[in-house]
Every structure is written in C-alpha cells, then in structure tokens.
Amino acid sequence: MATKMTKEFPVHPYVQFMMDTYSPYKKWVESEGIPIISGSYVPDVRDVKLGDWKRRGVKGAYLSFSDQMVADAYICEIPAGGNTKPQRQLYEEIVLIATGRGATTIWYDGTPKRTFEWERGSVFAIPLNAYHQHFNATGSEPARFISLTSAPVAFELYRDPEFIFNTSYMFKDRFDPKDDEFFSREGKYHTEYYGGIFHTNFIADIRKINLVPREKRGKGTRNMYIHMAGSAMLAHVSQFPVGRYKKAHKHGPGAHVCLLDSTGYTLMWDEGQEPKRYDWHEGSVVCPPAGTWHQHYNTGNVPCKFVALHANTAVQREEGGIDQIDFDNEDTSLRKMYEEECAKNGVKPDMG
C-alpha cells in the first residue's frame, strides 16, 4: 500500500540554531553597505542600480539568489579610468565581464605581479587567496562585471572576516607566481569527457570557445565545461538553435545562468505549481533554486548562448540521473506558448 511522504521539518533544528545564533554570512554581507538583490533573476546586470562599495572603492550590488547558501554573486562597476582596491580572500571566484575593457593584476606577497587584459565576454577565475586588482582601461565609460563566489561557504565555516581576508598563505598548487604564462598559456580541450572540458586560466571571449554536442537537453544543443585556476568552482557554456528550446530539468543549487546573446525566456516552477516566466536577453541572469523545474526557450533569430557559473563541486555534486522532462511528456500548453512567442518575432519553430 502506497503511503504519502511528509517532511519532518522544513529546516533541520541544528541548522536553524546556527542561523539564529551566528548567521555569519548574512551579517557580513549586510555590513558591506551595498544593495542586496534577492529572488532568482535580474533582467540586465548592465543597468542594475549599484551602491558605493567602501571595501572595494567602486560601486556594487550583491545577488543573493534563491536562498541557496552555497554561492553568491555580485555586480561590480569600475568608473572610467578607475580601479578597485587590492583584495584577497579565502574563497573562490569566477568573473564574467559584461561591459567595457580593462586589465586585472594578480599576485602573492613578495612575488611578481601578473597582469592580463580583458573586454566584454572575458572570463577568468581568481586564484585562491591571491591578491587581485581590476583596472578600467577607458577614460570615457565605466566597466561592469558579474562574479560568482563561494563566500557563503567560507563564512559558514570560519565566521571570521579578519581570517578570510587577511590570511597570507599561498596556494601555489592553484597559482604559481613564477609561471610567466599562467594567464596567457593556450588552454586544452578534453573532449573525452561528455560535454567537453576546457582547461584554461583565461578566456578572452567566452562566445568564441569551441563547443561539442550535448543533446540530452535537446537536438542541436552544444556545450563546454570550463575549469580555471585549479578552482573547484566551474562554468559551462551552452548553445541551442534558433526555433528550439531545452527540455525542462531540475538540479541542485548554485547555478547562475548568464545570457550572452539572442532573446527568449525561462519558465520556472515547483511541483504542482504554475510556471513563472522570466524574459531574457544579453545581460540577464537566471538562477534556478535547488529542485525547481526550469526550461529555457530561444525566441531570437540567432542561436542562444549562455554561460552558467556554478557553485563549488564540494557542496554541489551532480551524481548523474538529473531529473528532466522529455518533450513527449511536457505540458502541451508550453509548446503552444512557445510557438506564439516565436511568431511575434518572425521565428519559425523547429522542434521536429
């Protein structure tokens, strides 16, 4: 006889006790004095209202999405001809440049500084606990980037900002300061892994990397995972064709989907609920909560490409068997909605 499952409690009592007693990440992020954006979506990181960020000497805002507590994002704007203050941190970080061009310098105490230049579409990781400083190379307009970090995990573990920001240990297995080519060496593609893995330390333009077929989400979908600077955080680029959309799926927390081109929308819903719609274009960010169904639809006249920035694999492990809904089993009203949206844009659906 089948029985109905029930939750014993929504949050484990010990977890609730720790949150009520310490809440180190929440206290720290509120002390930063910049806007904190909640929810699961921003329409465009390029026009989000930012606040003065004293610690970094620029403007910024935190994206504390989906109550996931495994990763956070922030938006940073460097003024024309300006720069951030030097920083180091005992957590990982991966950066996507949204607008502008400039350079970043990275070093450890007493070692040579390594500098590389970036522009719109560049992606790179900050080696663990290395000093870093970002510079805007133009004197006429600001530069913006979005960054995903593992700060929530670090603060839950250590609870001490002084330790997190002022520890001098050098992680030379992540970043060898004697390596002159660390940020200029040609990356290596590992296509023996399903979906492909690109091992590199700097990507000049994420839109131009090679992709391989990864069609479990739908015919014509292409992909590439990215490993950078010895980090346990990762990213992946996904592309799907004109007139198509991906299969609905759900997974664990921490994925921040950053749209690179085309137009479209994402539907997100929990079991038994009506889908909510989030329209997107270049600059939009969608962050599906853990265990929430979501589905990406391309309504533009060019293939859709996005880069998803992911939480550290130590706290977000995909063991296989990720839930998804095949096209034959989807709600037919969702297909009808898509066809209507394509018609508005003069795009012919090509779902087969």
C-alpha positions in Angstrom: 0.0 0.0 0.0 1.4 3.4 -1.0 1.9 6.0 1.7 2.2 9.7 1.4 5.6 11.2 2.2 5.7 14.1 4.7 8.6 16.4 5.8 9.6 16.1 9.4 10.6 19.7 9.4 11.4 22.3 6.7 14.8 23.2 8.2 16.9 21.0 10.4 16.7 22.3 14.0 20.5 22.4 14.3 20.7 24.4 11.1 18.1 26.8 12.4 20.0 27.1 15.7 23.2 28.0 13.8 21.3 30.5 11.6 19.7 32.2 14.6 22.9 32.2 16.7 25.6 33.1 14.2 24.3 33.8 10.7 27.9 34.9 9.8 27.4 35.3 6.0 24.2 37.3 6.4 25.8 39.6 9.0 28.9 40.2 6.8 27.1 40.8 3.5 24.8 43.3 5.2 27.8 45.1 6.7 29.2 45.7 3.2 26.7 48.6 2.7 25.7 47.9 -0.9 22.3 46.8 -2.3 21.4 43.1 -1.8 19.2 41.8 -4.6 17.1 38.7 -3.7 14.9 36.4 -5.8 16.1 34.4 -8.8 16.5 36.8 -11.7 17.8 40.2 -12.8 16.7 41.5 -16.3 20.1 43.1 -17.1 23.3 43.3 -15.0 24.3 46.3 -17.1 21.7 48.6 -15.6 21.2 47.3 -12.1 21.3 50.2 -9.6 24.5 49.9 -7.5 25.7 51.5 -4.3 29.1 52.8 -3.1 31.3 49.9 -2.0 33.8 51.2 0.5 35.8 47.9 0.8 36.5 47.8 -2.9 36.5 51.5 -3.7 33.9 51.2 -6.5 30.2 50.6 -6.9 28.5 47.2 -6.5 25.5 45.1 -5.5 25.1 41.6 -4.2 22.9 39.0 -5.9 21.8 36.8 -3.0 19.7 34.4 -5.1 17.3 31.6 -4.2 18.4 31.3 -0.5 21.0 28.7 -1.7 23.9 29.5 0.7 26.4 27.6 -1.5 27.4 30.6 -3.7 26.7 34.3 -4.1 27.1 36.7 -7.0 27.9 40.4 -7.1 27.9 43.1 -9.8 30.9 45.5 -9.8 31.2 48.7 -11.7 34.7 50.4 -12.2 34.5 54.1 -13.1 36.1 55.4 -16.2 39.9 55.4 -15.7 39.4 53.9 -12.2 40.3 50.7 -10.3 39.3 48.5 -7.4 41.3 48.4 -4.2 43.6 45.3 -3.9 41.8 42.3 -2.3 42.5 38.7 -1.3 40.1 36.2 0.1 39.9 32.6 1.3 37.1 31.7 -1.1 36.9 31.1 -4.8 35.6 33.4 -7.5 34.9 33.3 -11.2 34.4 36.6 -13.2 32.4 37.4 -16.4 33.0 40.8 -18.0 29.6 42.4 -19.0 30.8 45.7 -20.4 34.0 47.7 -21.0 37.6 46.7 -21.2 40.5 46.8 -18.8 43.0 44.7 -17.0 43.5 42.6 -13.9 46.7 42.2 -11.8 47.2 39.1 -9.6 50.0 38.4 -7.2 51.0 36.9 -3.8 53.0 38.8 -1.2 56.6 39.3 -2.3 56.1 37.8 -5.7 56.0 39.3 -9.3 52.6 40.7 -10.4 50.9 39.1 -13.4 48.6 41.2 -15.5 46.2 40.3 -18.3 43.8 42.4 -20.3 40.0 41.8 -20.7 37.0 43.0 -22.6 33.3 42.2 -22.9 32.8 38.4 -22.8 36.1 37.7 -21.0 36.0 35.0 -18.3 38.6 34.2 -15.6 39.0 32.8 -12.1 40.7 34.5 -9.2 43.3 32.0 -7.8 42.5 31.2 -4.1 43.8 33.8 -1.7 45.8 35.7 -4.3 45.8 39.5 -4.3 43.9 40.9 -7.2 43.1 44.4 -8.5 40.9 45.4 -11.5 41.5 48.4 -13.7 39.2 50.1 -16.2 41.3 50.9 -19.3 39.0 53.5 -20.8 38.7 57.1 -19.7 35.2 57.6 -21.1 32.9 55.0 -19.7 32.6 52.6 -16.8 33.2 48.8 -16.9 31.0 46.2 -15.3 31.4 42.5 -14.4 29.4 39.9 -12.6 31.3 37.5 -10.4 30.2 34.2 -8.6 32.0 33.3 -5.3 31.9 30.6 -2.7 31.9 33.3 0.1 28.8 31.8 1.9 30.6 28.6 2.4 33.7 30.3 3.7 31.8 32.4 6.2 29.7 29.4 7.4 33.0 27.5 8.0 35.2 30.2 9.6 32.8 33.0 10.7 35.7 35.5 10.9 36.2 38.2 8.2 39.7 39.0 9.5 40.8 35.5 8.9 39.1 35.2 5.5 40.5 38.5 4.1 43.9 38.7 5.9 45.4 35.2 5.8 48.7 35.2 3.9 49.0 31.5 2.9 50.0 31.0 -0.8 48.1 28.2 -2.6 50.9 27.5 -5.2 49.1 24.4 -6.5 46.4 26.9 -7.7 48.6 29.7 -8.9 52.4 29.6 -9.3 53.6 33.2 -9.2 56.8 32.2 -11.1 54.8 31.0 -14.1 55.1 33.8 -16.7 52.4 32.2 -18.9 49.8 31.4 -16.3 47.2 33.7 -17.9 48.4 33.5 -21.5 49.1 29.8 -22.0 46.8 28.2 -24.6 44.0 26.2 -23.0 43.4 22.5 -23.6 40.2 20.8 -24.6 39.3 17.5 -23.0 36.7 16.1 -25.3 36.8 12.5 -23.9 34.5 13.8 -21.1 30.8 14.1 -22.0 30.0 17.7 -22.8 33.7 18.6 -23.1 36.0 20.3 -20.6 38.1 23.3 -21.5 41.1 23.6 -19.0 42.4 27.2 -19.1 43.1 30.2 -16.8 41.8 33.0 -19.0 39.2 33.2 -21.8 39.4 36.4 -23.9 35.8 36.0 -25.3 33.5 33.2 -23.9 31.4 33.4 -27.1 34.2 32.1 -29.2 35.3 28.9 -27.5 34.7 25.6 -29.2 31.6 23.6 -28.2 30.7 19.9 -28.6 27.3 18.2 -29.0 25.5 17.5 -25.7 22.0 16.6 -26.8 20.4 15.2 -23.7 18.6 18.6 -23.3 17.5 18.6 -27.0 18.7 18.1 -30.5 21.3 20.6 -31.7 22.4 21.6 -28.2 26.2 22.2 -27.8 28.2 22.5 -24.7 31.6 23.0 -23.0 32.5 22.8 -19.3 35.3 25.2 -18.1 38.0 24.5 -15.4 40.1 27.5 -14.4 42.9 28.3 -12.0 42.7 25.0 -10.1 39.3 26.0 -8.8 36.6 23.7 -7.6 34.1 26.2 -9.0 33.2 25.7 -12.6 31.3 27.1 -15.5 29.7 25.7 -18.7 28.7 27.3 -22.0 25.6 26.0 -23.6 24.2 26.8 -27.1 20.9 25.8 -28.6 19.5 26.5 -32.1 17.0 29.0 -33.5 13.4 27.9 -33.1 14.2 25.5 -30.3 14.1 25.2 -26.5 15.6 22.9 -23.9 14.0 20.1 -22.0 12.7 21.0 -18.6 15.0 19.9 -15.9 16.0 20.4 -12.2 19.2 20.0 -10.2 20.9 21.2 -7.1 21.7 24.8 -6.0 24.3 27.3 -7.2 23.9 27.6 -11.0 23.8 31.3 -12.2 22.8 31.3 -15.9 24.2 34.5 -17.6 22.7 35.1 -21.1 25.2 36.1 -23.8 23.0 36.7 -26.8 19.6 36.2 -28.5 16.3 36.7 -26.8 13.9 34.4 -25.0 12.5 33.4 -21.7 12.9 30.8 -18.9 10.0 29.2 -17.1 10.5 28.0 -13.5 8.1 26.1 -11.3 7.8 23.8 -8.3 5.9 20.6 -8.5 2.2 21.2 -8.8 2.6 25.0 -9.3 2.1 27.2 -12.4 5.3 28.2 -14.2 6.7 31.7 -13.7 8.2 33.4 -16.7 11.5 35.4 -16.8 12.2 37.2 -20.1 15.9 37.5 -21.1 18.5 38.9 -23.5 22.2 39.6 -23.2 23.0 40.6 -19.7 20.1 38.8 -18.0 20.9 36.3 -15.1 18.6 33.5 -14.1 19.3 31.4 -11.0 17.0 28.3 -10.6 16.5 27.4 -6.9 17.5 23.8 -5.9 15.0 21.3 -7.1 12.9 23.8 -9.1 11.9 22.8 -12.6 13.1 25.2 -15.3 13.1 25.4 -19.1 15.0 27.8 -21.4 13.3 29.0 -24.7 15.1 30.7 -27.6 12.8 33.1 -29.4 15.5 35.1 -31.2 16.7 34.8 -34.8 20.2 33.6 -33.7 21.3 30.6 -31.7 21.1 31.2 -27.9 24.3 31.0 -26.0 24.7 31.3 -22.2 27.4 30.7 -19.6 26.3 29.1 -16.3 28.5 29.8 -13.3 28.4 27.0 -10.8 29.0 26.6 -7.1 32.0 24.7 -5.7 31.8 21.0 -6.5 32.5 20.2 -2.8 29.0 21.4 -2.0 27.2 20.9 -5.3 27.8 17.5 -6.8 25.9 16.1 -9.8 25.9 12.4 -9.5 24.0 11.7 -12.7 20.4 10.9 -13.3 19.4 14.6 -13.1 15.6 14.9 -13.5 14.3 16.2 -16.8 11.0 16.0 -18.7 11.2 14.7 -22.2 9.4 16.6 -24.9 6.8 13.8 -25.4 5.8 14.2 -21.7 5.7 18.0 -21.4 2.6 20.2 -20.9 1.3 20.9 -24.4 0.3 24.4 -23.4 4.0 25.2 -23.0 4.7 24.3 -26.6 1.8 26.4 -27.8 3.1 29.4 -25.8 6.5 29.0 -27.4 5.0 28.8 -30.9 3.1 32.0 -30.3 6.2 33.8 -28.9 8.2 32.8 -32.0 5.5 34.1 -34.3 5.7 37.5 -32.6 9.4 37.6 -33.6 9.1 36.1 -37.1 10.9 33.0 -36.0 9.8 29.5 -37.3 9.7 26.9 -34.5 12.0 23.9 -35.4 11.2 21.3 -32.7 10.6 18.5 -35.1 
